[in-house]
């Protein structure tokens, strides 16, 4: 006969085994949902000591930092309080497995959220790393719609490197001209370039027409004076001697490529775009729009001094002053300026320096390796073109113009007239000379989609070329939504079949953003394993606005039901909803 204690013990054992099984089957068993309620609105702010209008969230700029653990679910109830335009938020670097409509790409994954409307973004953050979020409608990132998103390891897990403290730097650029006026400039005939930014910002703070270090810099700028905790006063990084700190660095610039340095301190790179890399040490590092890094630095310098942290323009003739802030050693006063001048960045067009840095980035030992071969190869030629007298960017001679009804719902539900179903070109003419201006600079608009077989291995070769003007080829950082890719290599001139021998299949880094250098190529490889429709585009805001992007679709039939509010914009989407009887 079984007594009460035996029965209780047996039940307890069963419950214990059930919990253990649940933990094994679901590592995120202890994960939580983190709720946020946001209002996106135009507010007055002084990012660089000049009052202006920025796009803020809940009355602040930059937007609130989201911090979560891997496995958590993020729920953001977002209300658009902009008076005259839609809004979406892209969660940059989050893959959106199972929630492609939460990717936040207007006309691709969802409808723009109209003024006064609310949309709930709900998605899982499944991988620890340094990420960020930003507007993905019009030029709203240029207008200040961005913030940090940091995903920590689950409780009980440790990073493969040690540090005693942590800081977060969000790098951006800032114009005194509104994002709406910039859109008009870029869409004008004759073309009006938006010009270089007035200021570089660190965590939303910069100083226009003055300098923290005017006595060191050959300029007419005066020393900045701050009264209290003004929005443009630099955030000082306070450190203790002989410690190691993790510095999370993200670039959400609209235009500028940047170089980051800390005076007299080495930087050890350990993470790129949420993926561990084999640690390497540098004096300074390039960071392009859309990229994120974690670097370690050790406070091994004279503790009686403070040191400059500088961010400088790369890849374009620098007409914007450095952004500066101070690394303050305890117990030295934070008001004591460094005695040495700020770090001097490499020459803006020293591309060999930039390439050397990129080529040092390798996956950490033990990281996933790419498939040895590809199933599908797409070669994308970036060119500057004209269409009906308007200046545009084009990929394989097609300038992207997004449809009124988002691709995700259109493909999922077989809406025939929502976009061009003709396959876009997967290569460019073999006799095209990438070193010269195009013999025919004219291009066409298009909104076709590259349809990828689910779970296939895809190679993308990004090919840079000469722009409309002679002897001009820009840097382009390219970002892929919904995936990470392996960067197999970089090369000079036009890519050829023989260049495959240069591919790194041993330890290529996993990234979500990669740069193509002037007159060069970059080779990427990824697995099309995420059901949805995904943007792939230059992360320079005006370049995307002028058509520099493509769209990939894979396994859309496997995606769950698309929410109505992510589908029902544009005539096609509205007609579909009416026919469904909703």
Residue pairs with C-beta under 8 A, 6 or more apart in sequence:
2 10
22 29
23 29
27 71
27 154
28 70
28 71
28 72
28 124
28 126
28 154
30 71
30 154
30 155
31 69
31 71
31 72
31 73
31 154
32 69
32 72
32 73
33 72
33 73
33 74
33 75
34 66
34 68
34 72
34 73
34 74
34 75
35 75
35 77
36 64
36 66
36 74
36 75
36 76
36 77
37 76
37 77
37 79
38 57
38 58
38 63
38 64
38 76
38 77
38 78
38 79
39 57
39 58
39 59
39 78
39 79
39 81
40 55
40 56
40 57
40 78
40 79
40 80
40 81
40 82
40 87
40 89
40 145
41 55
41 56
41 57
41 59
41 81
41 82
42 53
42 54
42 55
42 56
42 82
42 83
43 53
43 54
43 55
43 56
43 59
43 61
44 51
44 52
44 53
44 54
45 51
45 52
45 53
45 54
45 56
45 61
45 144
45 231
46 52
46 230
46 231
46 232
47 54
47 61
47 144
47 174
47 199
47 201
47 204
47 205
47 206
47 231
47 232
48 174
48 198
48 199
48 201
48 205
48 206
48 207
48 208
48 232
49 206
49 207
49 208
49 210
49 224
49 230
49 232
50 176
50 198
50 208
52 176
53 143
53 178
54 61
54 143
54 144
55 61
55 82
55 135
55 140
55 143
55 144
55 145
55 179
56 63
56 144
57 63
57 64
57 145
57 147
58 64
61 144
61 204
61 231
62 144
62 146
62 147
62 148
62 170
62 172
62 203
62 204
63 133
63 145
63 146
63 147
64 147
65 147
65 148
65 149
65 150
65 168
66 74
66 133
66 147
66 148
66 149
66 150
67 150
67 151
67 152
68 74
68 125
68 149
68 150
68 151
68 152
69 128
69 151
69 152
69 153
69 154
69 155
70 125
70 126
70 127
70 128
70 151
70 152
70 153
70 154
71 124
71 125
71 126
71 154
72 124
72 125
72 151
73 122
73 123
73 124
73 125
74 91
74 121
74 122
74 123
74 124
74 125
75 120
75 121
75 122
76 89
76 120
76 121
76 122
77 118
77 120
78 87
78 89
78 113
78 118
78 119
78 120
78 121
79 116
79 117
79 118
80 86
80 87
80 113
80 114
80 115
80 116
80 117
80 118
81 115
81 116
82 115
83 115
84 115
85 112
85 115
85 137
85 138
85 140
85 180
86 106
86 111
86 112
86 113
86 114
86 115
86 137
87 112
87 113
87 135
87 137
87 140
87 145
88 104
88 105
88 106
88 110
88 112
88 113
88 135
88 136
88 137
89 104
89 121
89 133
89 134
89 135
89 136
89 145
90 103
90 104
90 105
90 133
90 134
90 135
90 136
90 481
91 102
91 103
91 104
91 121
91 123
91 131
91 133
91 149
92 131
92 132
92 133
92 134
92 149
92 252
92 290
92 479
92 512
93 129
93 131
93 132
93 149
93 273
93 274
93 292
93 512
94 123
94 125
94 131
94 149
95 126
95 127
95 482
95 483
95 484
95 530
96 102
96 103
96 123
96 481
96 482
96 530
96 532
97 124
97 126
97 530
98 124
98 560
99 122
99 123
99 124
100 109
100 408
100 482
100 530
100 531
100 532
100 533
100 534
100 559
101 109
101 110
101 408
101 562
101 563
101 566
102 109
102 110
102 121
102 122
102 123
103 109
103 110
103 481
103 482
103 532
103 534
103 535
104 110
104 121
104 133
104 136
105 136
105 481
105 534
105 535
106 112
106 136
106 137
106 402
106 406
107 402
107 403
107 404
107 405
107 406
107 407
108 402
108 406
108 407
108 408
108 481
108 533
108 534
108 535
108 551
109 406
109 407
109 408
109 481
109 532
109 533
109 534
109 566
110 119
110 406
110 408
110 565
110 566
111 406
111 565
111 566
111 567
111 568
111 569
111 570
111 573
112 137
112 569
113 119
117 565
119 565
119 566
125 131
125 149
125 151
127 151
127 274
128 151
128 152
128 153
128 154
128 274
129 151
129 271
129 273
129 274
129 275
129 292
130 150
130 168
130 248
130 249
130 250
130 271
130 273
130 274
130 292
130 293
130 294
131 148
131 149
131 150
131 151
131 250
131 274
131 292
132 146
132 147
132 148
132 149
132 170
132 250
132 252
132 292
133 146
133 147
133 148
133 149
134 140
134 141
134 145
134 146
134 147
134 252
135 141
135 143
135 145
135 146
138 179
138 180
138 183
138 545
139 179
139 180
139 182
139 183
139 186
139 254
139 541
139 542
139 545
140 179
141 252
141 254
141 541
142 175
142 179
142 182
142 254
142 255
142 541
142 542
143 178
143 179
143 180
144 172
144 174
144 204
146 170
146 172
146 252
147 170
148 168
148 170
148 248
148 250
150 168
150 248
151 274
153 159
160 270
160 276
160 364
161 270
161 279
161 296
162 244
163 244
163 245
163 246
163 296
164 240
164 243
164 244
164 245
165 239
165 240
165 243
165 245
165 246
166 245
166 246
166 247
166 248
167 237
167 245
167 246
167 247
167 248
168 203
168 247
168 248
168 250
169 202
169 203
169 247
169 248
169 249
169 250
169 260
169 309
170 202
170 203
170 204
170 250
170 252
171 200
171 201
171 202
171 249
171 250
171 251
171 252
171 253
171 258
171 260
171 287
171 311
171 323
172 200
172 201
172 204
172 251
172 252
172 253
172 254
173 197
173 199
173 200
173 201
173 253
173 254
173 255
173 256
173 320
174 197
174 198
174 199
174 200
174 201
174 206
175 182
175 194
175 195
175 197
175 198
175 254
176 198
176 208
177 185
177 194
177 195
182 194
182 542
183 545
184 192
185 192
185 193
185 194
186 192
186 193
186 194
186 542
186 545
186 546
187 390
187 545
189 388
189 389
189 390
190 389
191 390
191 391
194 255
194 542
196 255
196 256
196 313
196 316
196 319
196 320
197 253
197 254
197 255
197 256
197 320
198 208
198 320
199 206
199 207
199 208
199 320
199 321
199 323
200 206
200 256
200 258
200 311
200 312
200 313
200 320
200 321
200 322
200 323
201 323
202 234
202 235
202 309
202 311
202 323
202 325
203 235
204 231
205 231
205 232
205 233
205 234
205 235
205 325
206 232
206 323
207 224
207 232
207 234
207 324
209 221
209 222
210 221
210 222
210 223
210 224
210 225
211 217
211 219
211 221
211 222
211 223
211 224
211 321
211 324
212 223
212 224
212 234
212 324
212 325
212 326
212 337
213 308
213 324
213 337
213 338
213 341
213 342
214 221
214 222
214 223
215 223
216 341
216 342
217 321
217 322
217 341
217 342
219 321
221 321
226 232
226 233
234 324
234 325
234 326
235 325
236 325
236 326
236 328
236 334
237 309
237 325
237 326
237 327
237 328
238 328
238 330
238 334
239 245
239 299
239 327
239 328
239 329
239 330
240 299
240 329
240 330
241 299
241 300
241 303
241 329
241 330
242 298
242 299
242 300
243 298
243 299
244 296
244 297
244 298
244 299
245 296
245 297
245 298
245 299
246 270
246 294
246 295
246 296
247 267
247 294
247 295
247 296
247 297
248 292
248 293
248 294
249 260
249 287
249 292
249 293
249 294
249 295
250 291
250 292
250 293
251 258
251 287
251 288
251 289
251 290
251 291
251 292
252 289
252 290
253 289
254 289
254 540
254 541
254 542
255 289
255 316
255 540
255 541
255 542
256 289
256 313
256 314
256 316
256 320
257 286
257 287
257 288
257 289
257 313
257 314
257 315
257 316
257 475
257 477
257 515
258 286
258 287
258 288
258 311
258 312
258 313
258 314
259 284
259 285
259 286
259 287
259 311
259 312
259 313
259 314
259 345
259 346
260 267
260 284
260 285
260 287
260 309
260 310
260 311
261 267
261 283
261 284
261 285
261 309
261 310
261 312
261 343
261 345
262 297
262 307
262 308
262 309
262 310
262 327
262 343
263 307
263 308
263 309
263 310
263 327
263 338
263 340
263 342
263 343
264 301
264 307
264 340
265 297
265 298
265 299
265 300
265 301
265 307
265 327
266 281
266 282
266 283
266 297
266 298
267 281
267 282
267 283
267 284
267 285
267 295
267 296
267 297
268 279
268 280
268 281
268 295
268 296
268 297
269 277
269 279
269 280
269 281
269 282
269 285
269 293
269 294
269 295
269 360
269 361
270 276
270 277
270 279
270 294
270 295
270 296
271 277
271 292
271 293
271 294
272 291
272 292
272 293
272 361
272 509
272 511
273 291
273 292
273 293
273 484
273 510
273 511
273 512
273 513
274 292
274 484
274 512
275 363
275 367
275 484
275 509
275 510
275 511
276 363
276 364
276 367
277 361
277 362
277 363
277 364
277 509
278 362
278 363
278 364
278 365
278 507
279 296
279 364
280 360
280 361
282 357
282 360
283 343
284 343
284 345
284 346
285 293
285 295
285 357
286 314
286 353
286 354
286 357
286 358
287 293
288 475
288 477
288 513
288 515
288 539
289 477
289 513
289 539
289 540
289 541
290 477
290 479
290 512
290 513
290 539
291 477
291 511
291 513
299 327
299 329
301 307
301 329
302 329
303 329
303 330
303 331
303 332
304 329
304 332
305 329
305 332
305 336
305 338
305 339
306 326
306 327
306 328
306 329
306 332
306 334
306 336
306 337
306 338
307 326
307 327
307 329
307 338
307 340
308 324
308 325
308 326
308 327
308 338
308 340
308 341
308 342
308 343
309 324
309 325
309 326
309 327
310 322
310 323
310 324
310 342
310 343
310 345
311 322
311 323
311 324
312 318
312 322
312 323
312 345
313 319
313 320
313 345
313 348
314 345
314 346
314 348
314 354
315 348
315 349
315 351
315 354
315 474
315 475
316 348
316 475
317 348
317 349
318 345
318 348
322 342
322 345
324 342
326 334
326 337
326 338
328 334
346 353
346 354
347 353
351 517
351 518
354 515
354 517
355 490
355 517
358 490
358 515
359 490
361 487
361 509
362 504
362 507
362 508
362 509
363 369
363 507
363 508
363 509
363 510
365 507
367 507
367 510
368 510
369 505
369 506
369 507
369 508
370 457
370 486
370 488
370 505
370 508
370 525
371 457
371 525
371 527
372 505
373 457
374 457
374 458
374 459
374 525
375 453
375 456
375 457
375 458
376 452
376 453
376 456
376 457
376 458
376 459
377 426
377 458
377 459
377 460
377 461
378 426
378 427
378 450
378 458
378 459
378 460
378 461
379 396
379 426
379 427
379 428
379 460
379 461
379 463
379 495
380 395
380 396
380 460
380 461
380 462
380 463
380 550
381 395
381 396
381 397
381 428
381 432
381 434
381 463
381 465
382 393
382 394
382 395
382 462
382 463
382 464
382 465
382 476
382 516
382 538
382 548
383 393
383 394
383 395
383 397
383 438
383 443
383 465
383 466
383 467
384 391
384 392
384 393
384 394
384 441
384 467
384 468
385 391
385 392
385 393
385 394
385 397
385 399
385 438
385 441
385 442
385 443
385 468
386 392
386 441
386 442
386 443
386 468
387 399
387 442
387 443
387 444
387 445
391 468
391 546
392 399
392 443
392 546
392 547
393 399
393 538
393 543
393 546
393 547
393 548
394 443
394 444
394 547
394 548
395 424
395 547
395 548
395 549
395 550
396 424
396 425
396 426
396 427
396 428
397 425
397 428
397 443
397 444
398 424
398 425
398 443
398 444
398 445
398 446
398 448
399 443
399 444
399 445
399 446
399 546
399 547
399 548
400 445
400 446
400 447
400 537
400 547
400 548
400 549
400 550
400 551
401 445
401 446
401 447
401 547
402 447
403 410
403 418
403 419
403 447
403 570
404 418
404 569
404 570
404 571
404 572
404 573
405 415
405 418
405 419
405 567
405 569
405 570
405 571
405 572
405 573
406 533
406 566
406 567
406 569
406 570
406 573
407 418
407 419
407 449
407 533
407 551
407 553
408 532
408 533
408 556
408 559
408 562
408 566
408 567
409 415
409 562
409 566
409 567
409 573
409 576
410 418
410 419
410 572
410 573
411 449
411 533
411 553
411 556
412 556
412 557
412 559
412 562
413 562
413 567
413 576
415 572
415 573
415 576
417 572
418 570
418 572
418 573
419 447
419 448
419 449
420 446
420 447
420 448
421 448
422 448
423 448
423 450
423 451
424 446
424 448
424 449
424 450
424 550
426 450
428 463
432 438
432 465
432 494
433 494
434 463
434 464
434 465
434 466
434 493
434 494
434 519
435 465
435 466
435 493
435 519
436 466
437 466
437 467
437 468
437 469
437 470
438 465
438 466
438 468
441 468
445 547
447 551
448 551
449 533
449 551
449 552
449 553
450 550
450 551
450 552
450 553
451 553
451 554
452 458
452 528
452 552
452 553
452 554
453 528
453 554
454 528
454 529
454 531
454 554
454 555
454 558
455 527
455 528
455 529
455 555
456 527
456 528
456 554
457 525
457 526
457 527
457 528
458 525
458 526
458 527
458 528
458 552
459 488
459 523
459 524
459 525
460 485
460 523
460 524
460 525
460 526
460 536
461 495
461 521
461 522
461 523
461 524
462 476
462 478
462 514
462 516
462 521
462 522
462 523
462 524
463 494
463 495
463 516
463 521
464 473
464 474
464 476
464 516
464 517
464 518
464 519
464 520
464 521
465 473
465 519
466 472
466 473
466 519
467 473
467 474
473 518
473 519
474 518
474 540
474 543
475 515
475 516
475 517
475 518
476 515
476 516
476 538
476 540
476 543
476 548
477 513
477 514
477 515
477 538
477 539
477 540
478 513
478 514
478 515
478 516
478 522
478 536
478 537
478 538
478 539
479 512
479 513
479 535
479 536
479 537
479 538
479 539
480 512
480 513
480 524
480 526
480 534
480 535
480 536
480 552
481 534
481 535
481 536
482 530
482 532
482 534
483 512
483 526
483 527
483 528
483 530
483 534
484 510
484 511
484 512
484 526
485 510
485 511
485 512
485 514
485 524
485 525
485 526
486 508
486 509
486 510
486 511
486 524
486 525
486 526
487 508
487 509
487 511
487 514
487 522
487 523
487 524
488 503
488 504
488 505
488 508
488 523
488 524
488 525
489 499
489 502
489 503
489 504
489 508
489 522
489 523
490 516
490 517
490 520
490 521
490 522
490 523
491 499
491 502
491 520
491 521
491 522
491 523
492 519
492 520
492 521
493 519
493 520
493 521
494 521
495 521
495 523
499 521
499 523
503 523
508 525
513 539
514 522
514 524
515 522
516 522
528 552
528 554
528 555
529 554
529 555
530 554
530 555
531 554
531 555
531 556
531 557
531 558
531 559
532 553
532 554
532 555
532 556
532 559
533 551
533 552
533 553
533 556
534 551
534 552
534 553
534 554
535 549
535 550
535 551
536 549
536 550
536 551
536 552
537 544
537 548
537 549
537 550
538 544
538 548
538 549
540 548
564 577
564 582
567 573
567 576
567 577
568 574
568 576
568 577
